[in-house]
Amino acid sequence: MATFVDGPVRVTVPATSANLGPGFDSLGLALSMRDSLEAEVIGDGLVVEVDGAGAGDVPLDESHLVVRAMRAAFDAMGVQPPGLRLKCHNVIPHSRGLGSSSAAIVGGVVLARALVAGGQLLIDDDALFRLAADLEGHPDNVAPAFYGGFVISGREDEQWYAVCVGVDPRISAVVFVPPTPVATAVARGLLPALVPHADAAANSGRTALLVAALSGQPEHLLAATRDYLHQEQREPAMPESLALVHALRTDGVAAVISGAGPSVLAFVAAPDADLDSRTPAGWRSHRLDVGRAGAVVG
């Protein structure tokens, strides 16, 4: 019978940006902004504490996303603790296209495994990633949150897959975060059911070029981040975001909508590049490195 470790366990999880322009639902990148979570097994009950992003808005009971992920991981290992105490320090903005829900899910499953003595023998990394992707419903944010770095992910033969690709060390990013959120369901609801064959072909080419650009040829980032399938279609939900993308790209900056938006991510390959002055009034900007590590215990 499995036993639980004594004392608290701590996990940090990176923010992520999915799509990266043309890589719709398949490309994701971890960023150097991290949520911190701490959990321990207690005698009974559930105590949830949250500070930072989402404090005062997220539930503090069994419906909390981290708790739900932990419960799913415990079930997968065939155990449930008598009680739990969870503390979340959230840095990743919610509903801004930076993978806050994936960070919560990945953090939860990793926390649960770390709380079980010998947990890695009960569920390995690949199985834990697949569980997290099942909970999220798609892997593009979950994969980099779990593994770190730049990840190509998807589903084949009813199985989630994730392939990690190295990122040129010259590449970093600036993320522009608006004050107002946009729900992912709203952003997805604006997408058409069918797209022209020519647009699909153009996106396929840009996605392939983006893998090459990120892995060692950043001079191609502007062309590689051109999207034909989803960004312009979402403009009604985030006109200020698309206006910023257009303005930056006109000036030669490889800018995209981060995930489902409304945040904007701009790739930077020059160490002296300064985009702070491009931050719209009321927005916040963050200069971030690629998050080389995914979820980390300790």
Contacts in CASP RR format, 6 or more apart in sequence:
PFRMAT RR
TARGET T0000
AUTHOR 0000-0000-0000
METHOD contacts of the structure
MODEL  1
MATFVDGPVRVTVPATSANLGPGFDSLGLALSMRDSLEAEVIGDGLVVEV
DGAGAGDVPLDESHLVVRAMRAAFDAMGVQPPGLRLKCHNVIPHSRGLGS
SSAAIVGGVVLARALVAGGQLLIDDDALFRLAADLEGHPDNVAPAFYGGF
VISGREDEQWYAVCVGVDPRISAVVFVPPTPVATAVARGLLPALVPHADA
AANSGRTALLVAALSGQPEHLLAATRDYLHQEQREPAMPESLALVHALRT
DGVAAVISGAGPSVLAFVAAPDADLDSRTPAGWRSHRLDVGRAGAVVG
1 79 0 8 1.000
2 77 0 8 1.000
2 78 0 8 1.000
2 79 0 8 1.000
2 116 0 8 1.000
2 117 0 8 1.000
2 118 0 8 1.000
2 119 0 8 1.000
2 122 0 8 1.000
3 116 0 8 1.000
3 117 0 8 1.000
4 41 0 8 1.000
4 79 0 8 1.000
4 81 0 8 1.000
4 115 0 8 1.000
4 116 0 8 1.000
4 117 0 8 1.000
5 41 0 8 1.000
5 114 0 8 1.000
5 115 0 8 1.000
5 116 0 8 1.000
5 117 0 8 1.000
7 40 0 8 1.000
7 41 0 8 1.000
8 38 0 8 1.000
8 39 0 8 1.000
8 40 0 8 1.000
8 85 0 8 1.000
9 38 0 8 1.000
9 39 0 8 1.000
9 40 0 8 1.000
9 111 0 8 1.000
9 114 0 8 1.000
9 115 0 8 1.000
9 297 0 8 1.000
9 298 0 8 1.000
10 36 0 8 1.000
10 37 0 8 1.000
10 38 0 8 1.000
10 297 0 8 1.000
10 298 0 8 1.000
11 36 0 8 1.000
11 37 0 8 1.000
11 38 0 8 1.000
11 107 0 8 1.000
11 108 0 8 1.000
11 110 0 8 1.000
11 111 0 8 1.000
11 114 0 8 1.000
11 295 0 8 1.000
11 296 0 8 1.000
11 297 0 8 1.000
11 298 0 8 1.000
12 34 0 8 1.000
12 35 0 8 1.000
12 36 0 8 1.000
12 37 0 8 1.000
12 295 0 8 1.000
12 296 0 8 1.000
12 298 0 8 1.000
13 34 0 8 1.000
13 35 0 8 1.000
13 37 0 8 1.000
13 103 0 8 1.000
13 104 0 8 1.000
13 106 0 8 1.000
13 107 0 8 1.000
13 110 0 8 1.000
13 145 0 8 1.000
13 294 0 8 1.000
13 295 0 8 1.000
13 296 0 8 1.000
14 30 0 8 1.000
14 31 0 8 1.000
14 32 0 8 1.000
14 33 0 8 1.000
14 34 0 8 1.000
14 103 0 8 1.000
14 144 0 8 1.000
14 145 0 8 1.000
14 148 0 8 1.000
14 291 0 8 1.000
14 293 0 8 1.000
14 294 0 8 1.000
14 295 0 8 1.000
15 30 0 8 1.000
15 31 0 8 1.000
15 33 0 8 1.000
15 34 0 8 1.000
15 35 0 8 1.000
15 91 0 8 1.000
15 92 0 8 1.000
15 98 0 8 1.000
15 99 0 8 1.000
15 100 0 8 1.000
15 103 0 8 1.000
15 288 0 8 1.000
16 28 0 8 1.000
16 29 0 8 1.000
16 30 0 8 1.000
16 31 0 8 1.000
16 98 0 8 1.000
16 99 0 8 1.000
16 102 0 8 1.000
16 103 0 8 1.000
16 141 0 8 1.000
16 144 0 8 1.000
16 145 0 8 1.000
17 28 0 8 1.000
17 29 0 8 1.000
17 31 0 8 1.000
17 97 0 8 1.000
17 98 0 8 1.000
17 99 0 8 1.000
17 173 0 8 1.000
17 175 0 8 1.000
17 258 0 8 1.000
17 259 0 8 1.000
17 263 0 8 1.000
17 265 0 8 1.000
18 25 0 8 1.000
18 27 0 8 1.000
18 28 0 8 1.000
18 29 0 8 1.000
18 97 0 8 1.000
18 99 0 8 1.000
18 140 0 8 1.000
18 141 0 8 1.000
18 258 0 8 1.000
18 259 0 8 1.000
18 260 0 8 1.000
19 25 0 8 1.000
19 27 0 8 1.000
19 28 0 8 1.000
19 140 0 8 1.000
19 227 0 8 1.000
19 230 0 8 1.000
19 256 0 8 1.000
19 257 0 8 1.000
19 258 0 8 1.000
19 259 0 8 1.000
20 27 0 8 1.000
20 28 0 8 1.000
20 29 0 8 1.000
20 210 0 8 1.000
20 214 0 8 1.000
20 225 0 8 1.000
20 256 0 8 1.000
20 265 0 8 1.000
21 27 0 8 1.000
21 206 0 8 1.000
21 210 0 8 1.000
21 225 0 8 1.000
21 226 0 8 1.000
21 227 0 8 1.000
21 231 0 8 1.000
21 256 0 8 1.000
21 257 0 8 1.000
22 203 0 8 1.000
22 204 0 8 1.000
22 205 0 8 1.000
22 206 0 8 1.000
22 207 0 8 1.000
22 210 0 8 1.000
22 224 0 8 1.000
22 225 0 8 1.000
22 226 0 8 1.000
22 227 0 8 1.000
22 228 0 8 1.000
22 229 0 8 1.000
23 203 0 8 1.000
23 206 0 8 1.000
23 207 0 8 1.000
23 210 0 8 1.000
23 227 0 8 1.000
24 203 0 8 1.000
24 227 0 8 1.000
24 229 0 8 1.000
24 230 0 8 1.000
25 138 0 8 1.000
25 140 0 8 1.000
25 154 0 8 1.000
26 140 0 8 1.000
26 152 0 8 1.000
26 153 0 8 1.000
26 154 0 8 1.000
26 207 0 8 1.000
27 140 0 8 1.000
27 150 0 8 1.000
27 151 0 8 1.000
27 152 0 8 1.000
27 207 0 8 1.000
27 210 0 8 1.000
27 211 0 8 1.000
28 140 0 8 1.000
28 141 0 8 1.000
28 143 0 8 1.000
28 144 0 8 1.000
28 150 0 8 1.000
28 151 0 8 1.000
28 152 0 8 1.000
28 153 0 8 1.000
29 144 0 8 1.000
29 149 0 8 1.000
29 150 0 8 1.000
29 151 0 8 1.000
29 167 0 8 1.000
29 173 0 8 1.000
29 214 0 8 1.000
29 290 0 8 1.000
29 291 0 8 1.000
30 144 0 8 1.000
30 145 0 8 1.000
30 147 0 8 1.000
30 148 0 8 1.000
30 149 0 8 1.000
30 150 0 8 1.000
30 151 0 8 1.000
30 290 0 8 1.000
30 291 0 8 1.000
30 292 0 8 1.000
30 293 0 8 1.000
30 294 0 8 1.000
31 98 0 8 1.000
31 173 0 8 1.000
31 175 0 8 1.000
31 288 0 8 1.000
31 289 0 8 1.000
31 290 0 8 1.000
31 291 0 8 1.000
32 288 0 8 1.000
32 289 0 8 1.000
32 290 0 8 1.000
32 291 0 8 1.000
33 91 0 8 1.000
33 92 0 8 1.000
33 98 0 8 1.000
33 175 0 8 1.000
33 286 0 8 1.000
33 288 0 8 1.000
34 91 0 8 1.000
34 92 0 8 1.000
35 88 0 8 1.000
35 89 0 8 1.000
35 90 0 8 1.000
35 91 0 8 1.000
35 92 0 8 1.000
35 100 0 8 1.000
35 103 0 8 1.000
35 104 0 8 1.000
35 107 0 8 1.000
36 88 0 8 1.000
36 89 0 8 1.000
36 91 0 8 1.000
37 66 0 8 1.000
37 86 0 8 1.000
37 87 0 8 1.000
37 88 0 8 1.000
37 89 0 8 1.000
37 107 0 8 1.000
37 108 0 8 1.000
37 111 0 8 1.000
38 86 0 8 1.000
38 87 0 8 1.000
39 70 0 8 1.000
39 84 0 8 1.000
39 85 0 8 1.000
39 86 0 8 1.000
39 87 0 8 1.000
39 108 0 8 1.000
39 111 0 8 1.000
39 112 0 8 1.000
39 115 0 8 1.000
40 84 0 8 1.000
40 85 0 8 1.000
40 115 0 8 1.000
41 81 0 8 1.000
41 82 0 8 1.000
41 83 0 8 1.000
41 84 0 8 1.000
41 115 0 8 1.000
42 81 0 8 1.000
42 82 0 8 1.000
42 83 0 8 1.000
42 84 0 8 1.000
42 85 0 8 1.000
43 82 0 8 1.000
43 83 0 8 1.000
44 82 0 8 1.000
44 83 0 8 1.000
45 82 0 8 1.000
45 83 0 8 1.000
45 84 0 8 1.000
46 61 0 8 1.000
46 62 0 8 1.000
46 67 0 8 1.000
46 83 0 8 1.000
46 84 0 8 1.000
46 85 0 8 1.000
46 86 0 8 1.000
47 84 0 8 1.000
47 85 0 8 1.000
47 86 0 8 1.000
48 59 0 8 1.000
48 60 0 8 1.000
48 61 0 8 1.000
48 64 0 8 1.000
48 66 0 8 1.000
48 67 0 8 1.000
48 86 0 8 1.000
48 88 0 8 1.000
49 60 0 8 1.000
49 86 0 8 1.000
49 87 0 8 1.000
49 88 0 8 1.000
50 56 0 8 1.000
50 58 0 8 1.000
50 60 0 8 1.000
50 64 0 8 1.000
50 87 0 8 1.000
50 88 0 8 1.000
50 90 0 8 1.000
51 88 0 8 1.000
51 89 0 8 1.000
51 90 0 8 1.000
52 89 0 8 1.000
52 90 0 8 1.000
52 91 0 8 1.000
53 90 0 8 1.000
53 91 0 8 1.000
53 92 0 8 1.000
53 93 0 8 1.000
53 94 0 8 1.000
53 100 0 8 1.000
54 90 0 8 1.000
54 94 0 8 1.000
55 90 0 8 1.000
57 94 0 8 1.000
58 64 0 8 1.000
58 65 0 8 1.000
58 94 0 8 1.000
61 67 0 8 1.000
62 68 0 8 1.000
62 71 0 8 1.000
64 86 0 8 1.000
65 101 0 8 1.000
65 104 0 8 1.000
65 105 0 8 1.000
66 86 0 8 1.000
66 88 0 8 1.000
66 104 0 8 1.000
66 105 0 8 1.000
66 107 0 8 1.000
66 108 0 8 1.000
66 111 0 8 1.000
67 84 0 8 1.000
67 86 0 8 1.000
67 108 0 8 1.000
68 135 0 8 1.000
69 104 0 8 1.000
69 105 0 8 1.000
69 106 0 8 1.000
69 107 0 8 1.000
69 108 0 8 1.000
69 109 0 8 1.000
69 112 0 8 1.000
69 132 0 8 1.000
69 135 0 8 1.000
70 84 0 8 1.000
70 86 0 8 1.000
70 108 0 8 1.000
70 109 0 8 1.000
70 111 0 8 1.000
70 112 0 8 1.000
71 80 0 8 1.000
71 112 0 8 1.000
72 109 0 8 1.000
72 131 0 8 1.000
72 135 0 8 1.000
73 108 0 8 1.000
73 109 0 8 1.000
73 112 0 8 1.000
73 113 0 8 1.000
73 123 0 8 1.000
73 128 0 8 1.000
73 131 0 8 1.000
74 80 0 8 1.000
74 81 0 8 1.000
74 112 0 8 1.000
74 116 0 8 1.000
76 122 0 8 1.000
76 123 0 8 1.000
76 127 0 8 1.000
76 131 0 8 1.000
77 112 0 8 1.000
77 113 0 8 1.000
77 116 0 8 1.000
77 119 0 8 1.000
77 122 0 8 1.000
77 123 0 8 1.000
78 122 0 8 1.000
79 116 0 8 1.000
81 115 0 8 1.000
86 111 0 8 1.000
88 104 0 8 1.000
90 100 0 8 1.000
92 98 0 8 1.000
92 99 0 8 1.000
92 100 0 8 1.000
92 103 0 8 1.000
93 100 0 8 1.000
93 177 0 8 1.000
93 181 0 8 1.000
93 263 0 8 1.000
94 100 0 8 1.000
94 181 0 8 1.000
95 181 0 8 1.000
95 182 0 8 1.000
95 183 0 8 1.000
95 184 0 8 1.000
96 177 0 8 1.000
96 178 0 8 1.000
96 181 0 8 1.000
96 182 0 8 1.000
96 258 0 8 1.000
96 261 0 8 1.000
96 262 0 8 1.000
96 263 0 8 1.000
97 184 0 8 1.000
97 258 0 8 1.000
97 259 0 8 1.000
97 260 0 8 1.000
97 261 0 8 1.000
97 262 0 8 1.000
97 263 0 8 1.000
98 175 0 8 1.000
98 177 0 8 1.000
98 258 0 8 1.000
98 259 0 8 1.000
98 263 0 8 1.000
99 141 0 8 1.000
99 145 0 8 1.000
99 259 0 8 1.000
101 136 0 8 1.000
101 141 0 8 1.000
102 132 0 8 1.000
102 136 0 8 1.000
102 141 0 8 1.000
102 142 0 8 1.000
102 145 0 8 1.000
103 145 0 8 1.000
105 132 0 8 1.000
105 135 0 8 1.000
105 136 0 8 1.000
105 142 0 8 1.000
105 145 0 8 1.000
106 132 0 8 1.000
106 142 0 8 1.000
106 145 0 8 1.000
106 146 0 8 1.000
106 294 0 8 1.000
106 295 0 8 1.000
107 145 0 8 1.000
107 295 0 8 1.000
109 128 0 8 1.000
109 131 0 8 1.000
109 132 0 8 1.000
109 135 0 8 1.000
110 128 0 8 1.000
110 146 0 8 1.000
110 295 0 8 1.000
110 297 0 8 1.000
113 119 0 8 1.000
113 120 0 8 1.000
113 122 0 8 1.000
113 123 0 8 1.000
113 128 0 8 1.000
114 297 0 8 1.000
116 122 0 8 1.000
123 131 0 8 1.000
125 146 0 8 1.000
128 146 0 8 1.000
129 139 0 8 1.000
129 142 0 8 1.000
129 143 0 8 1.000
129 146 0 8 1.000
129 147 0 8 1.000
129 160 0 8 1.000
129 162 0 8 1.000
130 159 0 8 1.000
130 160 0 8 1.000
132 142 0 8 1.000
132 145 0 8 1.000
132 146 0 8 1.000
133 139 0 8 1.000
133 142 0 8 1.000
133 143 0 8 1.000
133 153 0 8 1.000
133 160 0 8 1.000
134 160 0 8 1.000
136 142 0 8 1.000
138 154 0 8 1.000
139 153 0 8 1.000
139 154 0 8 1.000
139 155 0 8 1.000
139 160 0 8 1.000
139 161 0 8 1.000
139 162 0 8 1.000
140 153 0 8 1.000
140 154 0 8 1.000
140 259 0 8 1.000
141 259 0 8 1.000
142 153 0 8 1.000
143 151 0 8 1.000
143 153 0 8 1.000
143 162 0 8 1.000
144 150 0 8 1.000
144 151 0 8 1.000
144 291 0 8 1.000
144 294 0 8 1.000
145 294 0 8 1.000
145 295 0 8 1.000
146 162 0 8 1.000
146 294 0 8 1.000
146 295 0 8 1.000
147 162 0 8 1.000
147 164 0 8 1.000
147 294 0 8 1.000
148 164 0 8 1.000
148 291 0 8 1.000
148 292 0 8 1.000
148 293 0 8 1.000
148 294 0 8 1.000
149 164 0 8 1.000
149 166 0 8 1.000
149 167 0 8 1.000
149 290 0 8 1.000
149 291 0 8 1.000
149 292 0 8 1.000
149 294 0 8 1.000
150 164 0 8 1.000
150 165 0 8 1.000
150 166 0 8 1.000
150 167 0 8 1.000
150 214 0 8 1.000
150 215 0 8 1.000
150 290 0 8 1.000
151 162 0 8 1.000
151 163 0 8 1.000
151 164 0 8 1.000
151 165 0 8 1.000
152 162 0 8 1.000
152 163 0 8 1.000
152 165 0 8 1.000
152 211 0 8 1.000
153 160 0 8 1.000
153 161 0 8 1.000
153 162 0 8 1.000
153 163 0 8 1.000
154 160 0 8 1.000
154 161 0 8 1.000
154 162 0 8 1.000
155 161 0 8 1.000
165 211 0 8 1.000
165 214 0 8 1.000
165 215 0 8 1.000
166 214 0 8 1.000
166 215 0 8 1.000
167 214 0 8 1.000
167 215 0 8 1.000
167 290 0 8 1.000
168 214 0 8 1.000
168 215 0 8 1.000
168 216 0 8 1.000
168 217 0 8 1.000
168 218 0 8 1.000
168 269 0 8 1.000
170 218 0 8 1.000
170 269 0 8 1.000
170 270 0 8 1.000
170 271 0 8 1.000
171 214 0 8 1.000
171 218 0 8 1.000
171 221 0 8 1.000
171 267 0 8 1.000
171 268 0 8 1.000
171 269 0 8 1.000
171 290 0 8 1.000
172 267 0 8 1.000
172 268 0 8 1.000
172 269 0 8 1.000
172 287 0 8 1.000
172 288 0 8 1.000
172 289 0 8 1.000
172 290 0 8 1.000
173 265 0 8 1.000
173 266 0 8 1.000
173 267 0 8 1.000
173 268 0 8 1.000
173 287 0 8 1.000
173 288 0 8 1.000
173 289 0 8 1.000
173 290 0 8 1.000
174 265 0 8 1.000
174 266 0 8 1.000
174 268 0 8 1.000
174 275 0 8 1.000
174 276 0 8 1.000
174 285 0 8 1.000
174 286 0 8 1.000
174 287 0 8 1.000
174 288 0 8 1.000
175 258 0 8 1.000
175 263 0 8 1.000
175 264 0 8 1.000
175 265 0 8 1.000
175 266 0 8 1.000
175 285 0 8 1.000
175 286 0 8 1.000
175 288 0 8 1.000
176 244 0 8 1.000
176 263 0 8 1.000
176 264 0 8 1.000
176 265 0 8 1.000
176 266 0 8 1.000
176 278 0 8 1.000
176 279 0 8 1.000
176 280 0 8 1.000
176 283 0 8 1.000
176 284 0 8 1.000
176 285 0 8 1.000
177 263 0 8 1.000
177 283 0 8 1.000
177 284 0 8 1.000
177 285 0 8 1.000
177 286 0 8 1.000
178 238 0 8 1.000
178 240 0 8 1.000
178 241 0 8 1.000
178 262 0 8 1.000
178 263 0 8 1.000
178 280 0 8 1.000
178 282 0 8 1.000
178 283 0 8 1.000
179 282 0 8 1.000
179 283 0 8 1.000
180 262 0 8 1.000
181 262 0 8 1.000
182 237 0 8 1.000
182 238 0 8 1.000
182 260 0 8 1.000
182 261 0 8 1.000
182 262 0 8 1.000
184 260 0 8 1.000
186 237 0 8 1.000
187 234 0 8 1.000
187 237 0 8 1.000
187 238 0 8 1.000
187 260 0 8 1.000
187 261 0 8 1.000
188 260 0 8 1.000
190 233 0 8 1.000
190 234 0 8 1.000
190 236 0 8 1.000
190 237 0 8 1.000
191 229 0 8 1.000
191 230 0 8 1.000
191 233 0 8 1.000
191 234 0 8 1.000
192 233 0 8 1.000
195 228 0 8 1.000
195 229 0 8 1.000
199 228 0 8 1.000
199 229 0 8 1.000
200 228 0 8 1.000
200 229 0 8 1.000
202 226 0 8 1.000
202 228 0 8 1.000
203 227 0 8 1.000
203 228 0 8 1.000
203 229 0 8 1.000
206 223 0 8 1.000
206 224 0 8 1.000
206 225 0 8 1.000
206 226 0 8 1.000
206 227 0 8 1.000
206 228 0 8 1.000
209 220 0 8 1.000
209 223 0 8 1.000
209 224 0 8 1.000
210 221 0 8 1.000
210 224 0 8 1.000
210 225 0 8 1.000
212 220 0 8 1.000
212 224 0 8 1.000
213 219 0 8 1.000
213 220 0 8 1.000
213 221 0 8 1.000
213 224 0 8 1.000
214 221 0 8 1.000
214 224 0 8 1.000
218 267 0 8 1.000
218 269 0 8 1.000
219 269 0 8 1.000
221 254 0 8 1.000
221 267 0 8 1.000
221 269 0 8 1.000
222 249 0 8 1.000
222 252 0 8 1.000
222 253 0 8 1.000
222 254 0 8 1.000
224 254 0 8 1.000
225 254 0 8 1.000
225 255 0 8 1.000
225 256 0 8 1.000
225 267 0 8 1.000
227 256 0 8 1.000
230 257 0 8 1.000
231 242 0 8 1.000
231 245 0 8 1.000
231 256 0 8 1.000
231 257 0 8 1.000
232 242 0 8 1.000
234 242 0 8 1.000
234 257 0 8 1.000
234 260 0 8 1.000
234 261 0 8 1.000
235 242 0 8 1.000
237 262 0 8 1.000
238 257 0 8 1.000
238 261 0 8 1.000
238 262 0 8 1.000
240 262 0 8 1.000
240 280 0 8 1.000
241 257 0 8 1.000
241 261 0 8 1.000
241 262 0 8 1.000
241 263 0 8 1.000
241 264 0 8 1.000
242 257 0 8 1.000
244 255 0 8 1.000
244 264 0 8 1.000
244 278 0 8 1.000
244 280 0 8 1.000
245 255 0 8 1.000
245 256 0 8 1.000
245 257 0 8 1.000
245 264 0 8 1.000
247 278 0 8 1.000
248 255 0 8 1.000
248 264 0 8 1.000
248 266 0 8 1.000
248 275 0 8 1.000
248 278 0 8 1.000
249 255 0 8 1.000
253 266 0 8 1.000
253 267 0 8 1.000
253 275 0 8 1.000
254 266 0 8 1.000
254 267 0 8 1.000
255 264 0 8 1.000
255 265 0 8 1.000
255 266 0 8 1.000
255 267 0 8 1.000
256 264 0 8 1.000
256 265 0 8 1.000
256 266 0 8 1.000
257 263 0 8 1.000
257 264 0 8 1.000
257 265 0 8 1.000
258 264 0 8 1.000
258 265 0 8 1.000
266 275 0 8 1.000
268 275 0 8 1.000
268 287 0 8 1.000
275 285 0 8 1.000
276 285 0 8 1.000
276 287 0 8 1.000
278 285 0 8 1.000
279 285 0 8 1.000
END
